[in-house]
């Protein structure tokens, strides 16, 4: 099924790389959740995916039924259950993900700052903008150079 490019997305980033076995288990849980996800008793047209063994992404095409506050609360509670079950953190907004070659790594804000000072993260380093709100942004504004991301504002005093 095709999802509208305006479909809403929610990106949850794990604080560590998930194992292949964990990804398989999480995919089963995500599929089960999205199949039963409703808003005001209306089935949501939803799907989920795991990318790079680190990002859990929920997608809702609101052309048929919109995600309500209650349905969003359900998804947050579901993600909190996944956190507990797998011993990961999905809600730390200052756990910043970036690419190093073909690997996706993450660092705390302090660690990220140190990596900039050491020259290991530069303006062209690819970072992940987990604030993307729809499929278009996910496709075009999620993996972006550090210099083009919101991250640069946090560290503007370190970057020339």
N, CA, C and O of each residue as an XYZ file, in Angstrom:
640
protein
N       0.836     -1.190      0.000
C       0.000      0.000      0.000
C       0.883      1.257      0.000
O       1.861      1.337      0.744
N       0.532      2.223     -0.830
C       1.260      3.486     -0.915
C       0.807      4.430      0.177
O      -0.391      4.592      0.412
N       1.749      5.045      0.834
C       1.445      6.038      1.850
C       1.687      7.422      1.264
O       2.635      7.624      0.505
N       0.836      8.366      1.615
C       0.990      9.751      1.172
C       2.319     10.303      1.680
O       2.770      9.956      2.772
N       2.940     11.164      0.878
C       4.182     11.809      1.306
C       3.946     12.765      2.471
O       4.894     13.198      3.126
N       2.675     13.093      2.730
C       2.335     13.936      3.876
C       2.062     13.102      5.130
O       1.741     13.659      6.179
N       2.184     11.787      5.036
C       1.960     10.926      6.198
C       2.850     11.378      7.347
O       4.016     11.719      7.151
N       2.279     11.375      8.556
C       3.042     11.784      9.744
C       4.027     10.693     10.137
O       3.751      9.502      9.989
N       5.165     11.115     10.632
C       6.156     10.163     11.128
C       6.601     10.560     12.535
O       6.638     11.736     12.897
N       6.931      9.545     13.298
C       7.532      9.718     14.610
C       8.773      8.844     14.617
O       8.697      7.646     14.345
N       9.909      9.439     14.926
C      11.186      8.721     14.897
C      11.687      8.579     16.326
O      11.847      9.560     17.052
N      11.928      7.338     16.706
C      12.482      7.034     18.026
C      13.861      6.433     17.806
O      14.023      5.483     17.041
N      14.841      6.992     18.479
C      16.229      6.556     18.302
C      16.706      5.831     19.554
O      16.663      6.372     20.659
N      17.156      4.611     19.361
C      17.711      3.842     20.478
C      19.084      4.393     20.833
O      19.799      4.912     19.975
N      19.441      4.275     22.094
C      20.730      4.787     22.557
C      21.879      3.823     22.279
O      23.024      4.079     22.652
N      21.559      2.718     21.624
C      22.603      1.779     21.218
C      22.114      1.027     19.981
O      20.925      1.029     19.663
N      23.046      0.392     19.303
C      22.667     -0.421     18.155
C      21.948     -1.667     18.649
O      22.386     -2.311     19.603
N      20.855     -1.999     18.003
C      20.096     -3.189     18.351
C      20.692     -4.398     17.636
O      21.207     -4.280     16.524
N      20.619     -5.553     18.277
C      21.098     -6.778     17.629
C      20.092     -7.203     16.566
O      18.946     -6.752     16.569
N      20.523     -8.066     15.664
C      19.624     -8.572     14.620
C      18.415     -9.264     15.248
O      17.291     -9.114     14.769
N      18.650    -10.025     16.325
C      17.547    -10.726     16.992
C      16.568     -9.725     17.607
O      15.355     -9.914     17.525
N      17.096     -8.653     18.229
C      16.230     -7.630     18.807
C      15.406     -6.942     17.724
O      14.216     -6.687     17.913
N      16.036     -6.643     16.592
C      15.325     -5.985     15.494
C      14.162     -6.865     15.032
O      13.062     -6.364     14.799
N      14.400     -8.167     14.900
C      13.337     -9.082     14.470
C      12.188     -9.071     15.475
O      11.023     -8.998     15.084
N      12.508     -9.143     16.766
C      11.473     -9.129     17.804
C      10.709     -7.811     17.784
O       9.482     -7.798     17.888
N      11.430     -6.712     17.649
C      10.795     -5.390     17.645
C       9.903     -5.227     16.420
O       8.821     -4.649     16.524
N      10.334     -5.727     15.259
C       9.501     -5.638     14.051
C       8.169     -6.351     14.253
O       7.128     -5.849     13.829
N       8.192     -7.514     14.896
C       6.951     -8.249     15.172
C       6.043     -7.411     16.070
O       4.842     -7.305     15.821
N       6.621     -6.816     17.119
C       5.846     -5.976     18.033
C       5.289     -4.743     17.322
O       4.129     -4.378     17.515
N       6.123     -4.104     16.497
C       5.685     -2.917     15.757
C       4.547     -3.263     14.794
O       3.561     -2.531     14.702
N       4.689     -4.375     14.082
C       3.637     -4.788     13.134
C       2.326     -5.042     13.862
O       1.261     -4.627     13.405
N       2.410     -5.720     14.986
C       1.218     -6.000     15.782
C       0.584     -4.701     16.263
O      -0.633     -4.533     16.192
N       1.415     -3.781     16.752
C       0.907     -2.497     17.240
C       0.225     -1.712     16.121
O      -0.899     -1.242     16.296
N       0.890     -1.566     14.975
C       0.328     -0.724     13.904
C      -0.946     -1.338     13.319
O      -1.828     -0.610     12.864
N      -1.052     -2.671     13.328
C      -2.275     -3.304     12.825
C      -3.474     -3.018     13.734
O      -4.613     -2.985     13.266
N      -3.225     -2.815     15.015
C      -4.333     -2.613     15.953
C      -4.459     -1.154     16.426
O      -5.291     -0.851     17.282
N      -3.641     -0.259     15.875
C      -3.613      1.135     16.312
C      -4.858      1.860     15.817
O      -5.151      1.857     14.622
N      -5.585      2.478     16.734
C      -6.805      3.185     16.377
C      -6.812      4.588     16.978
O      -6.090      4.892     17.928
N      -7.663      5.431     16.382
C      -7.934      6.774     16.912
C      -9.444      6.918     16.937
O     -10.088      6.874     15.889
N     -10.013      7.088     18.113
C     -11.477      7.204     18.258
C     -12.185      6.046     17.544
O     -13.148      6.249     16.805
N     -11.694      4.849     17.778
C     -12.243      3.603     17.215
C     -12.122      3.499     15.697
O     -12.727      2.612     15.094
N     -11.362      4.378     15.079
C     -11.080      4.264     13.641
C      -9.696      3.651     13.468
O      -8.728      4.096     14.084
N      -9.615      2.636     12.632
C      -8.328      2.016     12.345
C      -7.425      3.035     11.648
O      -7.832      3.667     10.673
N      -6.212      3.188     12.147
C      -5.262      4.079     11.486
C      -4.539      3.331     10.384
O      -4.197      2.159     10.546
N      -4.305      3.996      9.269
C      -3.486      3.431      8.205
C      -2.040      3.688      8.629
O      -1.496      4.772      8.420
N      -1.440      2.673      9.224
C      -0.131      2.860      9.856
C       0.807      1.728      9.497
O       0.393      0.615      9.170
N       2.085      2.053      9.570
C       3.123      1.032      9.434
C       4.313      1.492     10.251
O       4.375      2.637     10.700
N       5.245      0.595     10.434
C       6.435      0.924     11.212
C       7.625      0.235     10.584
O       7.485     -0.764      9.877
N       8.789      0.777     10.848
C      10.013      0.152     10.349
C      11.150      0.418     11.313
O      11.103      1.333     12.136
N      12.162     -0.401     11.188
C      13.396     -0.216     11.946
C      14.480      0.056     10.917
O      14.661     -0.711      9.972
N      15.198      1.158     11.108
C      16.289      1.494     10.176
C      17.619      1.503     10.911
O      17.724      1.965     12.047
N      18.611      0.991     10.243
C      19.997      0.998     10.736
C      20.132      0.363     12.126
O      21.036      0.715     12.884
N      19.234     -0.572     12.459
C      19.274     -1.252     13.765
C      19.286     -0.258     14.929
O      19.816     -0.554     16.000
N      18.702      0.913     14.713
C      18.761      1.946     15.745
C      17.502      2.814     15.807
O      17.148      3.295     16.883
N      16.831      3.020     14.699
C      15.689      3.934     14.633
C      14.391      3.157     14.451
O      14.272      2.327     13.551
N      13.420      3.438     15.317
C      12.082      2.877     15.202
C      11.198      3.996     14.683
O      11.094      5.056     15.300
N      10.565      3.756     13.550
C       9.814      4.812     12.879
C       8.359      4.380     12.718
O       8.068      3.335     12.136
N       7.459      5.200     13.241
C       6.018      4.993     13.063
C       5.534      5.943     11.988
O       5.922      7.111     11.955
N       4.678      5.431     11.100
C       4.160      6.228      9.988
C       2.641      6.082      9.962
O       2.121      4.967      9.999
N       1.934      7.201      9.899
C       0.474      7.193      9.810
C       0.048      8.060      8.636
O       0.383      9.242      8.561
N      -0.702      7.445      7.718
C      -1.287      8.199      6.609
C      -2.627      8.735      7.109
O      -3.583      7.979      7.286
N      -2.685     10.027      7.332
C      -3.874     10.625      7.927
C      -4.943     10.990      6.900
O      -5.911     11.673      7.236
N      -4.781     10.547      5.659
C      -5.796     10.844      4.656
C      -7.090     10.090      4.950
O      -8.158     10.494      4.490
N      -7.005      8.987      5.718
C      -8.208      8.220      6.057
C      -8.690      8.498      7.472
O      -9.884      8.695      7.697
N      -7.767      8.514      8.425
C      -8.102      8.836      9.810
C      -6.877      9.464     10.439
O      -5.759      8.975     10.274
N      -7.095     10.555     11.162
C      -5.980     11.268     11.771
C      -5.618     10.699     13.130
O      -6.469     10.182     13.853
N      -4.338     10.805     13.464
C      -3.880     10.387     14.789
C      -4.347     11.431     15.801
O      -4.098     12.625     15.636
N      -5.017     10.971     16.831
C      -5.522     11.866     17.875
C      -4.559     11.870     19.054
O      -3.604     11.095     19.092
N      -4.819     12.743     20.006
C      -3.998     12.775     21.211
C      -3.954     11.420     21.899
O      -2.898     10.966     22.339
N      -5.128     10.773     21.986
C      -5.184      9.458     22.645
C      -4.375      8.415     21.877
O      -3.680      7.597     22.481
N      -4.466      8.443     20.551
C      -3.726      7.436     19.770
C      -2.221      7.696     19.851
O      -1.429      6.754     19.846
N      -1.829      8.958     19.923
C      -0.404      9.280     20.077
C       0.071      8.821     21.455
O       1.175      8.294     21.590
N      -0.770      9.023     22.484
C      -0.428      8.511     23.820
C      -0.231      7.002     23.796
O       0.672      6.480     24.450
N      -1.081      6.295     23.039
C      -0.937      4.834     22.932
C       0.428      4.483     22.356
O       1.089      3.557     22.826
N       0.848      5.231     21.332
C       2.137      4.920     20.705
C       3.298      5.216     21.655
O       4.278      4.471     21.695
N       3.186      6.297     22.414
C       4.239      6.633     23.379
C       4.323      5.541     24.449
O       5.414      5.098     24.807
N       3.173      5.116     24.953
C       3.176      4.039     25.952
C       3.754      2.749     25.383
O       4.483      2.033     26.070
N       3.427      2.455     24.131
C       3.974      1.274     23.465
C       5.498      1.371     23.375
O       6.201      0.397     23.644
N       6.003      2.538     23.000
C       7.455      2.718     22.888
C       8.126      2.604     24.261
O       9.245      2.103     24.364
N       7.453      3.062     25.301
C       8.006      2.921     26.653
C       8.086      1.444     27.049
O       9.018      1.037     27.742
N       7.115      0.648     26.612
C       7.168     -0.801     26.867
C       8.353     -1.423     26.138
O       9.038     -2.286     26.687
N       8.596     -0.990     24.908
C       9.753     -1.508     24.151
C      11.045     -1.125     24.868
O      11.962     -1.938     24.980
N      11.115      0.115     25.352
C      12.299      0.541     26.118
C      12.573     -0.434     27.259
O      13.694     -0.917     27.417
N      11.553     -0.716     28.043
C      11.729     -1.593     29.203
C      12.093     -3.007     28.776
O      12.996     -3.622     29.344
N      11.393     -3.516     27.781
C      11.621     -4.894     27.351
C      13.033     -5.111     26.819
O      13.616     -6.175     27.027
N      13.588     -4.109     26.132
C      14.889     -4.285     25.474
C      16.022     -3.531     26.168
O      17.165     -3.569     25.711
N      15.711     -2.851     27.265
C      16.754     -2.159     28.006
C      17.425     -1.054     27.209
O      18.647     -0.905     27.225
N      16.597     -0.281     26.508
C      17.116      0.822     25.690
C      16.413      2.112     26.086
O      15.384      2.090     26.761
N      16.976      3.229     25.659
C      16.344      4.535     25.833
C      15.933      5.037     24.455
O      16.746      5.072     23.531
N      14.673      5.425     24.321
C      14.157      5.933     23.050
C      13.728      7.401     23.122
O      13.322      7.979     22.114
N      13.818      8.004     24.313
C      13.259      9.346     24.487
C      14.302     10.404     24.828
O      13.931     11.520     25.193
N      15.581     10.096     24.721
C      16.628     11.065     25.025
C      16.912     11.896     23.781
O      17.605     11.447     22.868
N      16.371     13.109     23.753
C      16.528     13.978     22.571
C      17.969     14.470     22.383
O      18.319     14.962     21.311
N      18.792     14.340     23.407
C      20.183     14.769     23.269
C      21.125     13.591     23.099
O      22.329     13.717     23.325
N      20.587     12.455     22.706
C      21.392     11.342     22.225
C      21.428     11.552     20.712
O      20.456     11.258     20.016
N      22.533     12.054     20.214
C      22.638     12.510     18.820
C      23.276     11.434     17.950
O      24.345     10.914     18.271
N      22.615     11.113     16.858
C      23.122     10.078     15.953
C      23.839     10.721     14.775
O      23.465     11.791     14.295
N      24.883     10.032     14.327
C      25.670     10.530     13.203
C      26.297      9.347     12.490
O      26.344      8.234     13.014
N      26.780      9.612     11.277
C      27.442      8.572     10.488
C      28.951      8.702     10.623
O      29.513      9.798     10.615
N      29.578      7.551     10.746
C      31.034      7.481     10.662
C      31.302      6.391      9.635
O      31.245      5.200      9.943
N      31.595      6.816      8.410
C      31.692      5.847      7.320
C      30.323      5.235      7.081
O      29.342      5.956      6.902
N      30.252      3.906      7.078
C      28.957      3.262      6.861
C      28.274      2.880      8.172
O      27.237      2.217      8.160
N      28.847      3.293      9.297
C      28.258      2.987     10.604
C      27.425      4.169     11.103
O      27.746      5.328     10.842
N      26.356      3.851     11.822
C      25.565      4.874     12.501
C      25.879      4.751     13.985
O      25.682      3.699     14.593
N      26.365      5.836     14.550
C      26.739      5.870     15.959
C      25.915      6.940     16.656
O      25.269      7.761     16.005
N      25.939      6.927     17.973
C      25.281      8.007     18.700
C      26.145      8.420     19.872
O      26.991      7.667     20.353
N      25.902      9.640     20.313
C      26.690     10.210     21.407
C      25.795     11.145     22.214
O      24.845     11.730     21.693
N      26.122     11.271     23.490
C      25.431     12.260     24.310
C      25.843     13.646     23.810
O      26.798     13.779     23.044
N      25.128     14.655     24.240
C      25.471     16.023     23.825
C      26.931     16.344     24.182
O      27.660     16.920     23.373
N      27.348     15.968     25.393
C      28.725     16.233     25.830
C      29.732     15.471     24.958
O      30.739     16.034     24.530
N      29.455     14.203     24.701
C      30.362     13.405     23.852
C      30.427     13.981     22.438
O      31.496     14.041     21.831
N      29.276     14.403     21.923
C      29.204     14.982     20.587
C      30.080     16.234     20.519
O      30.813     16.446     19.554
N      29.987     17.049     21.557
C      30.805     18.265     21.649
C      32.294     17.907     21.612
O      33.073     18.552     20.911
N      32.680     16.884     22.365
C      34.082     16.442     22.377
C      34.525     15.960     20.996
O      35.646     16.238     20.571
N      33.655     15.246     20.302
C      33.979     14.750     18.961
C      34.188     15.905     17.984
O      35.027     15.820     17.087
N      33.430     16.978     18.159
C      33.625     18.169     17.324
C      34.997     18.775     17.628
O      35.766     19.088     16.719
N      35.290     18.935     18.919
C      36.577     19.524     19.324
C      37.744     18.701     18.804
O      38.782     19.254     18.442
N      37.579     17.379     18.765
C      38.652     16.489     18.288
C      38.703     16.422     16.764
O      39.602     15.800     16.198
N      37.743     17.060     16.100
C      37.723     17.044     14.634
C      37.142     15.765     14.057
O      37.242     15.534     12.852
N      36.535     14.926     14.898
C      35.956     13.674     14.401
C      34.564     13.895     13.818
O      34.080     13.084     13.028
N      33.921     15.001     14.212
C      32.655     15.408     13.612
C      32.875     16.793     13.039
O      33.285     17.718     13.740
N      32.596     16.917     11.750
C      32.757     18.194     11.069
C      31.466     18.631     10.427
O      30.444     17.956     10.558
N      31.498     19.746      9.737
C      30.278     20.313      9.161
C      29.660     19.412      8.101
O      28.465     19.520      7.824
N      30.452     18.523      7.503
C      29.913     17.630      6.475
C      29.512     16.256      7.019
O      28.999     15.421      6.276
N      29.745     16.022      8.312
C      29.330     14.756      8.921
C      27.810     14.635      8.814
O      27.086     15.588      9.102
N      27.334     13.468      8.402
C      25.893     13.243      8.303
C      25.327     13.001      9.701
O      25.816     12.154     10.449
N      24.293     13.758     10.034
C      23.585     13.594     11.305
C      22.121     13.270     10.994
O      21.662     13.419      9.861
N      21.410     12.831     12.015
C      20.022     12.410     11.830
C      19.078     13.397     12.502
O      19.156     13.639     13.706
N      18.189     13.958     11.700
C      17.203     14.917     12.176
C      15.929     14.159     12.543
O      15.041     13.982     11.710
N      15.849     13.718     13.787
C      14.704     12.932     14.232
C      13.458     13.783     14.460
O      12.441     13.283     14.942
N      13.535     15.074     14.112
C      12.372     15.949     14.207
C      11.562     15.947     12.914
O      10.555     16.649     12.817
N      11.989     15.164     11.913
C      11.225     15.059     10.668
C       9.793     14.684     11.016
O       9.557     13.799     11.838
N       8.831     15.368     10.381
C       7.431     15.187     10.770
C       6.571     14.450      9.757
O       5.462     14.025     10.080
N       7.074     14.291      8.524
C       6.282     13.565      7.524
C       7.220     12.775      6.605
O       8.442     12.899      6.687
N       6.626     11.966      5.736
C       7.440     11.100      4.876
C       8.378     11.884      3.972
O       9.503     11.449      3.726
N       7.931     13.041      3.471
C       8.806     13.859      2.620
C      10.049     14.281      3.403
O      11.170     14.173      2.906
N       9.842     14.763      4.631
C      10.989     15.176      5.449
C      11.860     13.971      5.805
O      13.085     14.084      5.849
N      11.242     12.831      6.056
C      12.013     11.624      6.357
C      12.918     11.277      5.175
O      14.077     10.905      5.359
N      12.383     11.400      3.971
C      13.158     11.052      2.779
C      14.238     12.075      2.439
O      15.296     11.715      1.923
N      13.974     13.345      2.727
C      14.883     14.390      2.248
C      15.605     15.194      3.320
O      16.611     15.839      3.026
N      15.115     15.169      4.558
C      15.709     16.020      5.589
C      16.074     15.258      6.854
O      16.350     15.861      7.891
N      16.074     13.930      6.767
C      16.394     13.144      7.960
C      17.902     12.948      8.084
O      18.474     13.217      9.141
N      18.540     12.492      7.036
C      20.001     12.321      7.030
C      20.583     13.525      6.303
O      20.509     13.627      5.078
N      21.161     14.431      7.078
C      21.646     15.681      6.501
C      23.038     16.015      7.027
O      23.422     15.562      8.105
N      23.797     16.807      6.265
C      25.091     17.259      6.788
C      24.881     18.099      8.052
O      23.921     18.863      8.155
N      25.782     17.942      8.991
C      25.741     18.667     10.269
C      25.467     20.148     10.041
O      24.672     20.744     10.769
N      26.114     20.757      9.039
C      25.964     22.198      8.789
C      24.543     22.583      8.388
O      24.165     23.748      8.514
N      23.739     21.613      7.902
C      22.369     21.894      7.455
C      21.316     21.425      8.461
O      20.123     21.432      8.156
N      21.743     21.023      9.640
C      20.819     20.443     10.619
C      20.553     21.409     11.769
O      21.251     22.411     11.926
N      19.547     21.100     12.563
C      19.272     21.892     13.761
C      20.396     21.733     14.775
O      20.585     22.597     15.631
N      21.140     20.643     14.687
C      22.234     20.371     15.625
C      23.264     21.506     15.648
O      23.840     21.814     16.692
N      23.485     22.122     14.480
C      24.531     23.142     14.359
C      24.275     24.300     15.337
O      25.218     24.932     15.813
N      23.003     24.572     15.631
C      22.667     25.674     16.544
C      23.146     25.359     17.964
O      23.534     26.262     18.706
N      23.118     24.088     18.337
C      23.576     23.691     19.681
C      25.074     23.909     19.851
O      25.561     24.192     20.946
N      25.786     23.770     18.747
C      27.255     23.773     18.826
C      27.865     24.890     17.987
O      29.016     24.785     17.564
N      27.117     25.947     17.745
C      27.583     27.014     16.847
C      28.881     27.649     17.329
O      29.673     28.116     16.510
N      29.120     27.678     18.648
C      30.347     28.276     19.156
C      31.582     27.415     18.887
O      32.710     27.887     19.024
N      31.370     26.144     18.500
C      32.493     25.232     18.247
C      32.813     25.090     16.763
O      33.896     24.636     16.397
N      31.869     25.478     15.915
C      32.014     25.240     14.485
C      32.258     26.563     13.775
O      31.498     27.521     13.920
N      33.324     26.588     13.014
C      33.672     27.824     12.301
C      32.798     27.990     11.077
O      32.939     28.971     10.346
